[in-house]
């Protein structure tokens, strides 16, 4: 039986997710990738295709299975649609539930009231059939039901993932404002990094970008170390799930390092090393405690720098706390820019930041800027192609 799925993702990564789903679909005759919409990608396939996407997708936030879709005019229409669905075919009265709703241009006055109506409908259906109703657990539910409204239509989904997919099960330690794992993986794809290419994160924090890249290099699926909601579904095919996981073949361990990281904070270096170990990385990822403006190319082969630069107090981890943050940021990015221009000719530099004036701080002209949203925060992935000599914003590129 074919099901319709919606895979949400961080805004800006829809095309990258569609490309990734297309690669996953090469392993399945039934998985089909359909249209991209703001915030995600629609696809369809068998129930085991949901297993496959949950295991392999680095960019999706969840895999939502469509249960029902209809037009509506008020909350009673939504109650009736939710009541009519055979929830008992998917889970039992003893499973805990949570309801989440999102809306775009919906005429409904209260999403909280609508959420309550969906919960009431599901509980009423179970009560009518079994004289019992499932309990609500907003923190660690067994089953998550998701409702989406636009101005005219309403869609009900059952979440096959459980915890959001960016929770890989390995990151136990984080620094300030860590990147989510699926956003880090998406940035790697958009930057064009592929396993085997040289990668440097000179402000690695707790190591999210490095761990995602290292797992890709090792051939470790992002969902290899965590449970999923579909494992509690009625009719869960444990044998098929074991076969899908068993078909994963790890890559040979690299003999020469290609992934490198550094950070000004020794605590962050320790944290990164611990996270790499938890992520199952069995090969060397060289890490250094060093200021970003002091970095040097870790390899003779030019590669990619991808990093999420610090901001505010993070810039002054070892700096003078009496210096104003703006002055400190200006001095830091000026020195970092000089290091890039003097030492990294031939490298492509990708900086992910919510500071849209970052190129001006660096005195560099970006080759490309790609918009993203980190949650509700508007960000850019700036690309700078380092050429021999200075690459200032106000100077022409040297003639070839």
C-alpha positions in Angstrom: 0.0 0.0 0.0 1.3 3.4 -0.9 1.1 6.3 1.6 1.6 10.0 1.2 4.4 11.6 3.3 5.5 15.1 4.2 9.1 15.6 5.3 9.6 19.0 6.9 13.0 20.6 7.1 14.7 23.9 8.0 13.6 26.7 5.7 16.1 27.0 2.8 17.0 23.4 2.6 14.0 22.2 0.6 16.0 21.6 -2.6 18.8 19.9 -0.7 16.2 17.6 1.0 14.5 16.8 -2.3 17.9 15.8 -3.8 18.7 13.7 -0.7 15.3 11.9 -0.9 16.0 11.2 -4.6 19.2 9.4 -3.5 17.3 7.4 -0.9 14.7 6.5 -3.5 17.4 4.7 -5.5 17.2 2.0 -2.9 13.4 1.5 -3.3 11.1 0.9 -6.3 8.2 2.4 -4.4 9.5 5.7 -3.0 8.6 8.7 -5.2 9.7 12.3 -4.5 7.0 14.9 -5.4 6.9 18.7 -4.9 8.8 21.0 -2.7 6.9 23.5 -0.7 8.2 26.2 1.8 9.4 24.2 4.8 9.5 20.6 3.3 9.1 18.1 0.6 6.1 15.8 -0.3 6.8 12.2 -1.2 5.0 8.8 -1.3 5.8 5.2 -0.8 5.3 2.1 1.3 5.4 2.1 5.1 8.9 0.6 4.9 9.9 3.6 2.8 9.2 5.7 6.0 11.6 3.4 7.8 14.2 4.0 5.1 13.8 7.8 5.2 14.0 8.0 9.0 17.2 5.9 9.0 19.0 7.7 6.1 17.8 11.3 5.9 20.2 13.8 7.4 18.1 16.9 6.4 14.5 16.0 7.2 13.2 17.1 10.6 10.5 14.4 10.6 8.6 12.0 8.4 4.9 12.6 8.6 2.4 10.1 7.3 -0.7 11.6 5.9 -3.8 10.2 7.5 -6.6 12.5 6.1 -7.1 15.6 4.0 -10.3 17.6 3.6 -11.7 21.1 3.4 -13.1 22.7 6.5 -15.1 25.8 7.6 -14.9 25.5 11.4 -13.6 23.4 14.4 -16.5 20.9 14.2 -15.4 19.9 10.7 -12.0 19.2 12.1 -13.4 17.2 15.0 -15.5 15.1 12.6 -12.6 14.4 10.3 -10.3 13.3 13.2 -13.1 11.2 14.7 -13.6 9.3 11.5 -10.0 8.1 11.2 -9.1 4.5 12.2 -6.4 5.5 14.8 -6.8 2.1 16.4 -5.3 0.6 13.3 -2.0 2.5 14.0 -1.7 2.5 17.8 -3.4 1.3 21.0 -5.3 3.0 23.7 -2.3 2.4 26.0 0.0 4.5 23.9 0.4 8.2 25.0 -0.3 10.9 22.5 0.5 14.5 21.7 -1.2 16.8 19.2 0.6 19.7 17.4 -1.0 22.0 14.9 0.4 24.7 12.5 -1.5 27.0 10.3 -1.0 29.5 7.4 -3.8 32.0 6.8 -6.3 29.9 8.8 -9.6 31.6 9.7 -9.8 29.6 12.9 -9.7 31.9 16.0 -7.7 29.6 18.3 -5.2 27.0 17.4 -5.2 25.8 21.1 -8.9 25.2 20.9 -8.5 23.3 17.6 -5.7 21.2 19.1 -8.1 20.3 21.9 -10.8 19.3 19.4 -8.4 16.9 17.6 -7.4 15.4 20.9 -11.1 15.0 22.0 -11.9 13.3 18.7 -9.1 10.8 19.0 -10.0 10.0 22.6 -13.7 9.8 21.9 -13.1 7.3 19.1 -11.1 5.1 21.4 -13.6 5.5 24.2 -16.5 4.4 21.9 -14.6 1.3 20.9 -12.7 0.3 24.0 -14.3 2.2 26.8 -10.9 3.7 27.4 -9.0 6.7 26.1 -5.3 7.3 25.5 -3.4 9.6 27.8 -1.7 12.8 26.7 2.0 13.2 27.2 3.4 16.4 25.9 7.1 15.6 26.7 7.8 12.0 25.6 4.6 10.8 23.8 4.5 7.4 22.1 2.5 9.0 19.2 2.5 12.5 17.8 -0.4 13.6 15.7 0.2 16.7 13.6 -2.5 19.0 12.0 -1.8 21.5 9.3 -4.3 24.1 8.1 -4.3 26.6 5.3 -7.1 28.9 4.5 -9.4 26.1 3.2 -7.9 22.7 3.8 -6.8 20.6 6.7 -4.4 17.7 6.8 -3.9 15.2 9.6 -0.5 13.4 9.9 0.8 10.7 12.1 4.5 11.3 12.9 6.6 8.2 12.1 9.8 9.6 13.6 9.0 10.3 17.3 11.7 12.7 18.5 12.8 15.1 15.8 15.3 13.6 13.4 18.0 16.1 14.2 18.2 14.3 17.6 20.6 11.7 16.3 21.2 10.1 19.7 24.9 11.0 20.0 25.1 14.6 21.0 25.0 14.8 24.8 27.1 18.0 25.1 26.6 21.3 23.4 28.1 24.8 23.5 26.2 28.0 23.3 23.6 28.2 20.4 24.6 24.9 18.7 23.6 24.2 15.2 21.0 21.5 14.8 22.4 18.4 13.2 20.1 18.4 10.2 20.9 22.1 9.5 24.6 21.3 9.7 24.2 18.4 7.3 22.2 20.6 4.9 24.9 23.2 4.9 27.5 20.6 4.0 25.4 19.5 1.0 24.7 23.1 -0.1 28.4 23.9 0.2 29.1 21.0 -2.2 31.2 19.0 0.3 31.5 15.3 -0.3 33.3 12.6 1.6 37.0 12.6 0.7 37.1 16.4 0.2 39.2 18.3 2.7 37.0 20.1 5.3 38.0 22.5 8.0 35.7 24.0 10.7 37.9 26.6 12.5 35.2 27.6 15.0 33.8 24.1 15.6 32.1 24.6 19.0 30.7 21.2 20.1 31.5 19.7 16.7 28.2 19.3 15.0 29.5 20.1 11.5 32.5 17.8 12.0 30.4 14.9 13.4 27.9 15.1 10.5 30.7 15.1 7.9 32.6 12.3 9.7 29.5 10.1 9.8 29.0 10.7 6.1 32.6 9.7 5.5 32.2 6.6 7.6 28.9 5.6 6.0 27.0 5.7 9.4 23.3 6.6 8.8 22.1 9.5 11.0 19.3 7.3 12.5 21.5 4.3 13.3 21.7 5.2 17.1 18.1 6.1 18.0 14.6 4.7 18.2 11.6 5.8 16.1 7.8 6.0 16.7 7.1 3.6 13.8 8.6 0.8 15.9 5.5 1.1 18.1 3.0 1.0 15.3 0.5 -1.9 14.9 1.8 -4.0 12.1 5.4 -2.8 12.5 7.6 -5.1 10.4 10.6 -5.8 12.6 12.1 -8.2 10.1 12.0 -5.6 7.3 13.4 -3.0 9.6 16.3 -5.2 10.6 16.9 -6.0 6.9 17.0 -2.2 6.0 19.5 -1.6 8.8 21.4 -4.7 8.0 21.9 -3.6 4.4 24.0 -0.6 5.5 27.6 -1.2 4.7 30.1 1.1 6.5 32.8 2.7 4.4 36.5 1.7 4.8 38.2 3.8 7.4 40.3 6.6 5.8 44.0 6.3 6.2 44.7 10.0 5.8 42.7 12.7 7.7 40.5 15.0 5.5 38.3 16.5 8.3 39.8 19.0 10.6 38.5 21.2 13.4 39.7 23.9 15.8 38.3 26.3 18.4 39.5 28.9 20.7 38.1 27.0 23.7 39.7 23.9 25.1 36.4 22.9 26.6 34.8 22.9 23.1 37.6 20.7 21.8 37.0 18.2 24.6 33.3 18.4 23.9 33.8 17.8 20.2 36.0 14.8 20.8 33.4 13.3 23.1 30.7 13.9 20.6 32.7 12.3 17.8 33.3 9.3 19.9 29.5 9.0 20.7 28.8 9.4 17.0 30.8 6.2 16.4 33.8 7.8 14.6 36.7 5.4 14.7 39.2 7.4 12.7 41.3 10.4 13.4 39.7 13.9 13.2 42.6 16.2 14.1 41.5 18.9 16.5 43.4 22.0 17.7 42.8 24.6 20.4 43.7 27.8 18.4 42.2 31.2 17.7 40.5 31.2 14.3 42.6 34.1 13.0 45.7 32.0 13.6 44.6 29.0 11.5 46.7 27.5 8.7 45.7 25.1 6.0 45.7 21.6 7.5 46.4 20.0 4.1 48.3 20.9 0.9 45.2 20.2 -1.1 42.7 23.1 -1.0 39.3 22.3 0.4 36.3 23.8 2.0 36.1 25.9 5.2 32.5 25.6 6.6 31.8 27.2 10.0 29.2 29.1 12.1 31.2 32.1 13.3 30.7 33.3 16.9 28.9 36.4 17.9 28.6 38.6 20.9 30.2 37.2 24.0 31.4 34.1 22.2 34.0 36.2 20.4 35.5 37.1 23.7 36.0 33.7 25.3 39.6 34.5 25.9 39.4 38.2 25.1 39.4 41.4 27.2 35.9 41.7 28.7 36.4 45.5 28.9 36.3 45.8 25.1 33.0 46.6 23.5 31.4 43.7 21.6 31.1 45.6 18.3 34.8 46.7 18.5 35.8 43.1 19.4 33.8 41.7 16.5 35.3 44.1 14.1 38.9 43.3 15.2 38.2 39.6 15.2 36.7 39.4 11.7 39.4 41.7 10.3 42.1 39.4 11.6 40.2 36.3 10.4 39.8 37.8 7.0 43.5 38.5 6.7 44.3 34.9 7.6 42.0 33.6 4.9 43.4 35.9 2.2 47.0 35.3 3.1 47.0 31.5 3.7 43.9 29.9 2.0 44.3 30.7 -1.7 42.3 28.1 -3.7 39.9 27.3 -0.8 36.2 27.9 -0.8 35.0 29.5 2.5 31.4 29.1 3.7 30.3 31.1 6.7 26.8 30.6 8.1 25.6 33.6 10.1 22.5 35.6 11.1 24.7 38.8 10.6 23.8 39.9 7.1 26.6 42.4 7.2 29.3 39.8 7.6 30.9 40.4 4.2 31.4 44.0 5.1 33.0 43.0 8.4 35.4 40.7 6.5 36.0 43.2 3.7 35.4 40.4 1.3 32.9 40.2 -1.6 30.8 37.1 -1.4 30.6 34.8 -4.5 27.1 33.6 -3.4 24.7 34.0 -0.4 22.0 31.5 0.2 19.1 32.4 2.6 18.2 30.0 5.4 16.1 30.1 8.6 17.7 28.7 11.8 14.3 28.3 13.5 12.7 31.7 13.2 16.1 33.5 12.7 16.9 34.6 9.2 20.4 33.6 8.2 22.7 33.4 5.2 25.3 30.9 4.0 28.0 33.2 2.5 30.4 31.7 0.0 33.8 33.4 -0.5 36.2 32.0 -3.1 39.7 32.7 -2.0 42.1 33.7 -4.8 45.7 34.6 -4.8 46.2 38.1 -3.4 43.6 40.2 -1.7 39.9 39.7 -2.5 38.6 42.9 -1.1 35.1 44.1 -1.7 36.4 47.5 -3.0 39.2 46.1 -5.2 38.9 44.4 -8.6 40.0 40.8 -8.7 43.6 40.4 -10.0 43.9 39.6 -13.7 44.5 35.9 -14.5 
